[in-house]
Amino acid sequence: MRTEDMASDERKKEIEEIRMRALLKCKDGQELKGTTDQFVCGKCRKRECTYYQMQTRSADEPMTTYVTCVSCNHHWMFC
């Protein structure tokens, strides 16, 4: 038997609440980024997107741009 199985009903409720708060914190814990209308989402066709750039290849190649749609959470990348 696990220690969680031996806990009282009150403690089980507390544990479940802690898990739910942690789950929401992980899901919503991402920093709020500014949006741009520079990109059009290929899925919902809206212009509310966030993006960041990262150097993924050699220095003489362009940076890779990662874009995420704020409305439908569709994400894509391009160079």
CYANA upper distance limits for C-alpha pairs under 8 A (distance plus 0.5 A):
  1 MET  CA      5 ASP  CA      6.96
  1 MET  CA      6 MET  CA      7.91
  2 ARG  CA      6 MET  CA      7.29
  3 THR  CA      7 ALA  CA      7.03
  4 GLU  CA     12 LYS  CA      7.79
  7 ALA  CA     11 ARG  CA      6.39
  7 ALA  CA     12 LYS  CA      6.72
  8 SER  CA     12 LYS  CA      6.72
  9 ASP  CA     13 LYS  CA      6.81
 10 GLU  CA     14 GLU  CA      6.86
 11 ARG  CA     15 ILE  CA      6.62
 12 LYS  CA     16 GLU  CA      6.68
 13 LYS  CA     17 GLU  CA      6.69
 14 GLU  CA     18 ILE  CA      6.68
 15 ILE  CA     19 ARG  CA      6.71
 16 GLU  CA     20 MET  CA      6.69
 17 GLU  CA     21 ARG  CA      6.67
 18 ILE  CA     22 ALA  CA      6.65
 19 ARG  CA     23 LEU  CA      6.59
 20 MET  CA     24 LEU  CA      6.70
 21 ARG  CA     25 LYS  CA      6.51
 22 ALA  CA     26 CYS  CA      6.65
 23 LEU  CA     27 LYS  CA      6.67
 24 LEU  CA     28 ASP  CA      6.36
 24 LEU  CA     29 GLY  CA      8.16
 25 LYS  CA     29 GLY  CA      5.50
 26 CYS  CA     30 GLN  CA      7.99
 33 LYS  CA     50 THR  CA      7.01
 34 GLY  CA     50 THR  CA      6.85
 35 THR  CA     48 GLU  CA      6.45
 35 THR  CA     49 CYS  CA      5.78
 35 THR  CA     50 THR  CA      5.36
 35 THR  CA     51 TYR  CA      8.42
 35 THR  CA     70 VAL  CA      8.31
 36 THR  CA     47 ARG  CA      7.73
 36 THR  CA     48 GLU  CA      6.37
 36 THR  CA     49 CYS  CA      5.96
 36 THR  CA     50 THR  CA      6.68
 37 ASP  CA     47 ARG  CA      5.18
 37 ASP  CA     48 GLU  CA      6.02
 37 ASP  CA     49 CYS  CA      7.04
 38 GLN  CA     47 ARG  CA      7.48
 38 GLN  CA     49 CYS  CA      8.33
 39 PHE  CA     47 ARG  CA      6.36
 39 PHE  CA     48 GLU  CA      8.12
 39 PHE  CA     49 CYS  CA      7.07
 39 PHE  CA     67 VAL  CA      8.45
 40 VAL  CA     45 ARG  CA      6.21
 40 VAL  CA     46 LYS  CA      6.27
 40 VAL  CA     47 ARG  CA      5.25
 40 VAL  CA     48 GLU  CA      8.10
 40 VAL  CA     49 CYS  CA      8.21
 41 CYS  CA     45 ARG  CA      5.22
 41 CYS  CA     46 LYS  CA      6.05
 41 CYS  CA     47 ARG  CA      6.85
 41 CYS  CA     48 GLU  CA      8.41
 41 CYS  CA     49 CYS  CA      8.09
 41 CYS  CA     69 CYS  CA      6.66
 41 CYS  CA     74 HIS  CA      7.88
 43 LYS  CA     72 CYS  CA      8.36
 43 LYS  CA     74 HIS  CA      7.47
 44 CYS  CA     71 SER  CA      8.40
 44 CYS  CA     72 CYS  CA      7.43
 46 LYS  CA     69 CYS  CA      8.37
 46 LYS  CA     71 SER  CA      8.02
 47 ARG  CA     69 CYS  CA      8.28
 48 GLU  CA     69 CYS  CA      6.48
 48 GLU  CA     70 VAL  CA      6.13
 48 GLU  CA     71 SER  CA      7.33
 49 CYS  CA     67 VAL  CA      7.03
 49 CYS  CA     68 THR  CA      5.95
 49 CYS  CA     69 CYS  CA      4.83
 49 CYS  CA     70 VAL  CA      5.78
 49 CYS  CA     71 SER  CA      8.49
 50 THR  CA     67 VAL  CA      6.24
 50 THR  CA     68 THR  CA      5.82
 50 THR  CA     69 CYS  CA      6.98
 50 THR  CA     70 VAL  CA      7.36
 51 TYR  CA     65 THR  CA      7.31
 51 TYR  CA     66 TYR  CA      5.92
 51 TYR  CA     67 VAL  CA      4.79
 51 TYR  CA     68 THR  CA      6.70
 52 TYR  CA     65 THR  CA      6.35
 52 TYR  CA     66 TYR  CA      5.95
 52 TYR  CA     67 VAL  CA      7.29
 53 GLN  CA     63 MET  CA      6.69
 53 GLN  CA     64 THR  CA      6.08
 53 GLN  CA     65 THR  CA      4.91
 53 GLN  CA     66 TYR  CA      6.60
 54 MET  CA     63 MET  CA      6.12
 54 MET  CA     64 THR  CA      5.92
 54 MET  CA     65 THR  CA      7.07
 54 MET  CA     66 TYR  CA      8.46
 55 GLN  CA     59 ALA  CA      7.99
 55 GLN  CA     62 PRO  CA      7.90
 55 GLN  CA     63 MET  CA      5.18
 55 GLN  CA     64 THR  CA      6.58
 56 THR  CA     63 MET  CA      7.21
 56 THR  CA     64 THR  CA      6.91
 57 ARG  CA     61 GLU  CA      6.78
 57 ARG  CA     62 PRO  CA      8.37
 57 ARG  CA     63 MET  CA      8.06
 62 PRO  CA     79 CYS  CA      6.74
 63 MET  CA     79 CYS  CA      6.54
 64 THR  CA     77 MET  CA      7.30
 64 THR  CA     78 PHE  CA      6.24
 64 THR  CA     79 CYS  CA      4.96
 65 THR  CA     77 MET  CA      5.94
 65 THR  CA     78 PHE  CA      5.92
 65 THR  CA     79 CYS  CA      6.50
 66 TYR  CA     75 HIS  CA      7.81
 66 TYR  CA     76 TRP  CA      6.49
 66 TYR  CA     77 MET  CA      4.87
 66 TYR  CA     78 PHE  CA      7.31
 67 VAL  CA     75 HIS  CA      6.03
 67 VAL  CA     76 TRP  CA      5.95
 67 VAL  CA     77 MET  CA      6.44
 68 THR  CA     73 ASN  CA      6.43
 68 THR  CA     74 HIS  CA      6.22
 68 THR  CA     75 HIS  CA      4.69
 68 THR  CA     76 TRP  CA      7.13
 69 CYS  CA     73 ASN  CA      5.36
 69 CYS  CA     74 HIS  CA      5.76
 69 CYS  CA     75 HIS  CA      6.70
 70 VAL  CA     74 HIS  CA      8.45
